[in-house]
Amino acid sequence: MEIREEQDRFVLLNDDNKEIGEMTWSNAGDKMMIIDHTFVDPAYRGQKLAEKLVFNGVEKARREGKKIIPLCPFAKKEFDEKTEYHDVLRT
């Protein structure tokens, strides 16, 4: 499995280099990103891959000094459950 950053999204690729998931965001100015969609192919669910996609978004925000608005229901759940993400959560 590989996660690759493309324009405004992280793409999840399987071992055959086929896209099996993504997390998308939009930038709201220079200091904010809005996570608006997270998806993993049903055949690959249950492996914590969506969690890894959101984690990549959190790490990107930390590197770039941005805050995140998690509009995607899955990303919102991750932020609600993981207090370690609160440093990048826009309150």
URGISUL-V39208 format. One record per residue. PHI is phi in whole degrees, -180 to 180 (NA if undefined). BURIAL is # if it has 24 or more other C-alpha atoms within 12 Angstrom, else .. Layout:
PHI BURIAL
PHI BURIAL
This chain:
NA .
-141 .
-114 #
-124 #
-88 .
-121 .
-61 .
59 .
-164 #
-106 #
-110 #
-101 #
-116 .
-82 .
-67 .
-94 .
66 .
-95 .
-70 .
-125 #
-174 #
-162 #
-132 #
-114 #
-147 #
-127 #
-88 .
-116 .
81 .
-83 .
-120 .
-146 #
-129 #
-112 #
-80 #
-114 #
-164 #
-136 #
-146 #
-134 #
-50 .
-53 .
-66 .
-113 .
-72 .
86 .
-114 .
62 .
-75 #
-63 #
-60 #
-67 #
-63 #
-64 #
-58 #
-62 #
-64 #
-63 #
-64 .
-62 #
-61 #
-62 .
-61 .
-98 .
65 .
-110 #
-107 #
-119 #
-107 #
-87 #
-79 .
-61 .
-56 .
-67 #
-62 #
-60 #
-60 .
-61 #
-68 #
-67 .
-89 .
-114 .
-63 .
-67 .
-92 #
-66 .
-66 .
-110 #
-80 #
-77 .
-107 .
